[in-house]
Amino acid sequence: MLGHDLLDVLTAAGHDVTGLGRADVDVTDAQAVRAAVVGYDVVVNAAAWTAVDDAEEHEAQAFDVNATAAAHIARAAAEAGARLVHVSTDYVFDGAATEPYAEDAPIAPRSAYGRTKGAGEWAVRAEAPDHLIVRTAWLYGAHGGCFPKTMARLGAEKDQLAVVDDQVGQPTWTRDLAELIVRLVDAEAHVGMYHGTSSGQTSWFGFTQRILTSASLDTPLEPTTSAAFVRPAPRPAYSVLGHDALRAAGVEPIGDWAERWEAAAPTVLA
């Protein structure tokens, strides 16, 4: 989702951009990565093992993509003299907070996915002096599967839906994140950590209410708890990220999640 939107946004802005997918370069191959980044001013690493539950049983493989590959990309970018933008996740936090996580809050991942992404952050800081790490969360977009598409489909198929109401976060449109990344680079933001999520907060239940309305569905919707949907990987109960570093860099954070969903819905649910 994010890769496609990055290509669209960068191309529309007149940048000379190349998008490399899994079939084009093996990010776990240091030599292949080194060859891929030569000649570029900025490298955005949006590659990741994002199968959160699967990572619990395949942590070594997830580590290869989320940490080792991040180290390869960071080292290659540094050698090429390119600025690196590395995309990370709210899963590096434990989800036990009651106020938005600051960019410098201690990480305490509770899942294999979170641990491997946390290791990737460390690798980028260690290997790429000129880096921007952008944590994001609750992504949805037009390209590929995502929560809104799934819930709209289930809402059309089911007589009733039950959705967890005790996990809180910031639904974030990949196009908004892509535009934020470009704004950060254009602003020549200081090296460091930034949070790329929508403003405000809601639960999965609250988000689903908006999704069904946008899809013109009146499917009965019931709130439930995480205990009713036990998954292999624990989900953060609280995934709200603060945006102070963006403001300090003179970059406007993404707008309120509900307003941004209204803008995104026609494209995402098309």
C-alpha positions in Angstrom: 0.0 0.0 0.0 2.6 2.5 1.1 5.0 1.8 -1.8 2.4 2.4 -4.5 1.3 5.7 -2.8 4.9 6.8 -2.4 5.5 6.3 -6.1 2.4 8.2 -7.0 3.1 11.1 -4.7 6.8 11.4 -5.7 6.0 11.1 -9.4 3.3 13.8 -9.2 5.8 16.1 -7.4 8.2 15.7 -10.4 10.8 13.6 -8.6 12.9 11.0 -10.5 11.8 7.9 -8.5 12.3 4.2 -8.8 10.1 1.6 -7.0 11.7 -1.8 -6.3 9.5 -4.6 -5.1 10.2 -8.1 -3.9 10.8 -9.4 -7.4 13.3 -6.7 -8.1 15.7 -6.8 -5.2 16.2 -9.2 -2.2 16.6 -6.8 0.7 18.3 -9.6 2.7 21.1 -9.7 0.2 23.6 -7.0 1.1 25.3 -6.9 -2.4 21.9 -6.6 -4.1 20.9 -3.8 -1.9 24.2 -2.0 -2.3 23.8 -2.1 -6.1 20.2 -1.0 -5.9 20.8 2.3 -4.0 23.7 3.7 -6.1 23.0 7.0 -7.6 20.0 8.0 -5.5 19.8 11.0 -3.1 17.1 9.5 -0.8 16.2 5.8 -0.1 12.8 5.0 1.5 12.7 1.5 3.1 9.1 0.5 3.2 9.9 -3.3 3.0 8.9 -5.3 6.1 7.6 -8.6 7.3 4.2 -7.4 8.4 2.5 -10.8 9.0 2.3 -10.1 12.8 0.9 -13.5 13.9 3.1 -15.5 11.5 6.2 -13.8 12.9 5.5 -15.4 16.3 6.5 -18.8 14.8 9.0 -17.4 12.2 10.8 -14.8 14.2 14.2 -15.6 12.6 12.8 -15.0 9.1 11.0 -11.8 10.3 14.3 -10.7 11.8 16.0 -11.2 8.4 13.6 -8.7 6.8 12.9 -6.3 9.6 16.3 -6.0 11.1 19.1 -7.6 9.0 17.8 -6.1 5.8 17.3 -2.8 7.5 21.0 -2.9 8.4 22.0 -3.7 4.8 19.9 -0.8 3.5 21.2 1.6 6.1 24.8 0.7 5.4 24.3 0.8 1.6 22.6 4.2 1.9 25.4 5.6 4.0 28.0 4.3 1.5 26.1 5.9 -1.4 25.7 9.2 0.5 21.9 8.9 0.5 19.5 10.0 3.2 17.5 7.0 4.5 13.9 7.1 5.5 13.0 3.9 7.4 9.4 3.0 8.2 8.8 1.5 11.6 5.8 0.7 13.8 3.8 1.3 17.0 4.4 -2.3 17.9 7.8 -1.4 19.3 5.8 -0.1 22.3 4.0 -2.2 24.9 0.6 -0.6 24.5 0.2 0.1 28.2 0.4 3.9 28.0 -2.5 6.3 28.7 -1.2 9.3 26.8 0.4 9.5 23.3 3.9 7.9 23.1 6.6 10.4 22.6 9.2 9.8 19.9 11.9 9.2 22.6 9.7 7.0 24.9 11.4 3.7 25.8 10.4 0.8 23.6 9.2 -2.4 25.1 7.9 -4.7 22.3 5.6 -7.6 23.3 5.6 -9.5 20.0 8.1 -11.0 17.6 7.1 -8.4 15.0 7.7 -5.6 17.5 11.0 -7.0 18.6 12.3 -7.4 15.0 11.1 -3.9 14.0 12.8 -2.5 17.2 16.0 -4.2 16.1 15.6 -2.6 12.7 15.4 0.9 14.3 18.6 0.2 16.2 20.3 -1.0 13.0 19.3 2.2 11.1 20.6 4.4 13.9 23.9 2.5 14.0 24.5 2.3 10.3 23.0 5.3 8.6 24.2 8.7 10.1 21.7 10.5 7.8 18.4 8.9 8.7 14.8 9.6 9.4 12.8 6.8 11.2 9.1 7.2 10.8 6.9 5.1 13.0 3.3 4.5 11.8 0.3 2.4 12.7 -3.1 1.2 11.6 -2.4 1.7 7.9 -5.0 1.4 5.2 -4.9 2.2 1.5 -6.2 1.6 -2.0 -3.5 -0.9 -2.9 -3.7 -4.3 -1.3 -5.8 -5.7 1.6 -6.5 -3.6 4.6 -8.9 -3.4 7.6 -11.5 -1.1 5.9 -11.8 -3.3 2.8 -12.2 -6.4 5.0 -14.9 -4.8 7.2 -16.8 -3.5 4.3 -16.8 -6.9 2.7 -17.9 -8.6 6.0 -20.5 -6.0 6.5 -22.0 -6.9 3.2 -21.9 -10.6 3.9 -22.8 -10.9 7.5 -26.0 -10.3 9.5 -24.0 -8.9 12.4 -20.5 -7.9 13.2 -18.5 -7.9 16.5 -15.4 -5.7 16.7 -13.0 -5.0 19.5 -13.5 -1.8 21.4 -10.5 -2.0 23.8 -7.7 -1.4 21.3 -7.2 2.3 20.6 -5.1 3.8 17.8 -4.9 6.2 14.8 -6.2 4.9 11.5 -3.7 6.2 8.9 -4.1 6.5 5.1 -1.0 5.4 3.3 -1.3 8.3 0.9 -1.2 10.7 3.9 1.9 8.9 5.2 3.6 9.1 1.7 2.9 12.8 1.6 4.2 13.3 5.1 7.5 11.4 4.2 8.0 13.7 1.2 7.3 16.8 3.4 9.9 15.6 5.9 12.5 15.1 3.2 11.7 18.4 1.5 12.0 20.2 4.9 15.5 18.7 5.4 14.3 17.5 8.8 16.9 16.8 11.4 18.1 13.2 11.8 16.0 11.3 14.2 12.6 9.7 15.1 9.2 10.9 13.9 5.7 9.6 14.2 3.6 9.3 11.0 0.1 8.7 12.1 -3.2 10.6 11.8 -4.2 12.9 14.7 -6.9 12.0 17.2 -7.8 8.4 18.2 -10.5 5.8 18.0 -11.0 2.1 18.6 -11.3 -0.6 15.9 -15.1 -0.5 16.8 -15.2 3.2 16.2 -13.3 2.9 13.0 -15.7 0.2 11.8 -18.7 2.4 12.5 -17.3 5.0 10.1 -16.3 2.3 7.5 -19.9 0.9 7.4 -21.4 4.3 7.1 -19.0 5.1 4.2 -20.0 1.8 2.5 -23.7 2.6 2.9 -24.2 -0.5 5.1 -26.4 -0.7 8.1 -25.1 -4.0 9.4 -25.7 -4.3 13.2 -22.4 -3.8 15.0 -21.5 -4.9 18.5 -18.5 -4.0 20.6 -16.4 -6.8 22.1 -13.0 -7.2 23.8 -9.6 -8.5 22.8 -10.2 -11.5 25.0 -12.8 -12.7 22.5 -10.4 -12.6 19.6 -7.2 -14.2 20.9 -4.4 -14.1 18.4 -0.9 -15.6 18.4 0.7 -12.1 18.7 -0.5 -9.7 21.4 -1.9 -6.4 20.1 -1.1 -3.1 21.8 -4.1 -1.9 23.7 -3.0 1.7 23.2 -1.3 2.7 19.9 -1.6 6.5 20.0 1.6 8.2 18.9 2.6 11.8 19.6 3.8 14.3 16.9 6.0 16.7 18.8 9.1 16.0 16.6 7.1 16.8 13.4 6.1 20.1 14.8 9.6 20.9 16.0 10.8 20.2 12.4 8.2 22.6 11.0 6.2 19.8 9.4 2.5 19.7 9.9 1.2 16.3 11.2 -1.5 14.4 9.4 -5.0 15.6 10.1 -7.7 14.0 12.3 -8.2 10.4 11.5 -12.0 10.8 10.9 -11.6 13.6 8.4 -8.8 11.8 6.6 -11.0 8.7 6.4 -13.8 10.7 4.7 -11.2 11.8 2.1 -9.8 8.4 1.6 -13.0 6.2 1.7 -14.1 6.7 -2.0 -10.7 5.5 -3.2 -10.0 2.8 -0.6 -13.5 1.2 -0.9 -13.8 1.6 -4.7 
